């Protein structure tokens, strides 16, 4: 009888056929992720991007580290913000460009009580933003 150990198969690197008869190992994208999620770095990047944007940071909550040996590690950072809509797009672009290990989990926008911001010419919005920072699985960290 043939026994198949699924756990051992999961530990093998991904492969592809480069040419018929040849096997090439593909790099694992998780190797490019940080070893642990760094919410402090995200908050520094967010702070720098917010400085001249016209967006006001209301509150920030950093969730607990989510990790196990087989899944990517992650931390959720939630923030409330208020400012002109075009600035939200620029701030998100800055954060996601500087921290590619970050994804937007959710974002809700609501028109601010004041119809428009006369200083910037943009409509003011209140936002609830949830970002997720990804990192390597803990099992990958213990191998190195």
C-alpha positions as CSV (number, residue, x, y, z in Angstrom):
1,X,0.0,0.0,0.0
2,X,1.2,3.5,-0.9
3,X,1.2,6.0,2.0
4,X,1.2,9.7,1.2
5,X,2.3,12.2,3.8
6,X,0.4,15.4,2.9
7,X,2.3,17.4,5.6
8,X,5.7,16.6,3.9
9,X,4.3,17.5,0.5
10,X,3.2,20.9,1.8
11,X,6.9,21.6,2.9
12,X,8.2,21.1,-0.7
13,X,9.0,24.2,-2.7
14,X,6.7,25.0,-5.6
15,X,7.9,23.6,-8.9
16,X,7.1,24.2,-12.6
17,X,8.3,22.5,-15.8
18,X,10.8,24.9,-17.3
19,X,11.2,22.7,-20.4
20,X,10.0,19.2,-21.0
21,X,12.0,16.9,-18.8
22,X,13.4,19.8,-16.6
23,X,12.1,21.0,-13.3
24,X,12.7,24.5,-12.1
25,X,12.1,25.7,-8.5
26,X,10.0,28.8,-8.4
27,X,10.8,31.3,-5.7
28,X,8.3,31.4,-2.9
29,X,6.7,34.9,-2.5
30,X,6.6,34.5,1.2
31,X,10.4,34.8,1.2
32,X,10.0,38.5,0.3
33,X,7.6,39.1,3.2
34,X,9.1,40.4,6.5
35,X,9.8,37.9,9.2
36,X,7.2,39.5,11.5
37,X,4.5,42.1,10.9
38,X,5.6,45.6,11.9
39,X,2.7,47.8,12.8
40,X,5.0,50.5,14.2
41,X,6.6,50.9,10.7
42,X,3.1,51.1,9.1
43,X,2.2,53.9,11.6
44,X,5.4,55.8,10.8
45,X,4.7,55.6,7.1
46,X,1.1,56.6,7.6
47,X,2.1,59.5,9.8
48,X,4.6,60.8,7.2
49,X,2.1,60.5,4.4
50,X,-0.6,62.3,6.5
51,X,1.5,65.3,7.4
52,X,0.8,67.5,4.4
53,X,-2.3,65.7,3.1
54,X,-5.1,67.6,4.9
55,X,-6.2,64.3,6.5
56,X,-6.7,64.2,10.2
57,X,-6.0,60.9,12.0
58,X,-8.8,60.2,14.6
59,X,-7.9,56.9,16.2
60,X,-5.8,53.8,15.7
61,X,-6.2,50.3,17.0
62,X,-3.6,47.6,16.4
63,X,-4.9,44.0,16.6
64,X,-3.2,41.0,18.1
65,X,-0.7,39.0,16.1
66,X,-2.4,36.2,14.2
67,X,0.1,33.4,13.5
68,X,0.6,29.7,13.3
69,X,3.1,27.3,11.7
70,X,1.2,26.8,8.4
71,X,-0.4,30.2,7.7
72,X,1.0,33.6,7.0
73,X,1.4,35.8,10.1
74,X,-0.7,39.0,10.1
75,X,-1.8,42.0,12.2
76,X,-4.8,44.2,11.5
77,X,-4.4,48.0,12.0
78,X,-7.7,50.0,12.1
79,X,-7.8,53.7,11.8
80,X,-10.4,56.5,11.6
81,X,-9.5,59.4,9.3
82,X,-11.1,62.6,8.1
83,X,-10.2,64.7,5.1
84,X,-10.6,65.4,1.4
85,X,-11.2,62.3,-0.9
86,X,-8.3,62.9,-3.3
87,X,-5.9,62.9,-0.3
88,X,-7.2,59.5,0.8
89,X,-6.2,58.1,-2.5
90,X,-2.7,59.6,-2.3
91,X,-2.1,58.4,1.3
92,X,-3.2,54.9,0.5
93,X,-1.0,54.9,-2.6
94,X,2.0,56.0,-0.5
95,X,1.4,53.4,2.2
96,X,0.8,50.5,-0.2
97,X,3.9,51.5,-2.3
98,X,6.2,51.8,0.7
99,X,4.8,48.7,2.4
100,X,3.9,46.1,-0.2
101,X,3.2,43.5,2.5
102,X,0.1,45.6,3.4
103,X,-3.4,45.0,2.0
104,X,-6.7,46.9,2.5
105,X,-9.1,44.7,4.4
106,X,-11.9,47.2,4.3
107,X,-12.6,50.8,3.9
108,X,-15.8,52.7,4.4
109,X,-16.3,56.4,3.4
110,X,-19.0,58.8,4.6
111,X,-19.5,62.4,3.6
112,X,-18.4,64.7,6.3
113,X,-21.0,66.9,7.9
114,X,-19.5,70.0,6.1
115,X,-20.3,69.7,2.3
116,X,-16.8,70.8,1.1
117,X,-13.4,71.8,2.3
118,X,-12.9,75.3,0.9
119,X,-9.1,75.2,1.6
120,X,-8.4,72.2,-0.6
121,X,-11.5,72.3,-2.9
122,X,-12.3,68.7,-2.1
123,X,-15.2,67.1,-0.5
124,X,-14.5,66.1,3.1
125,X,-14.9,62.4,4.0
126,X,-14.8,60.4,7.2
127,X,-13.2,57.0,6.7
128,X,-12.9,53.8,8.7
129,X,-9.9,51.9,7.3
130,X,-8.7,48.4,8.1
131,X,-5.2,47.4,6.9
132,X,-3.6,44.0,7.2
133,X,0.1,43.5,7.5
134,X,1.4,40.1,6.3
135,X,4.5,38.3,7.3
136,X,6.2,34.9,6.9
137,X,4.6,31.9,8.6
138,X,6.2,31.0,12.0
139,X,7.4,27.6,10.6
140,X,9.4,29.4,7.9
141,X,11.1,31.6,10.6
142,X,12.2,28.6,12.7
143,X,13.9,26.9,9.7
144,X,16.3,29.8,9.1
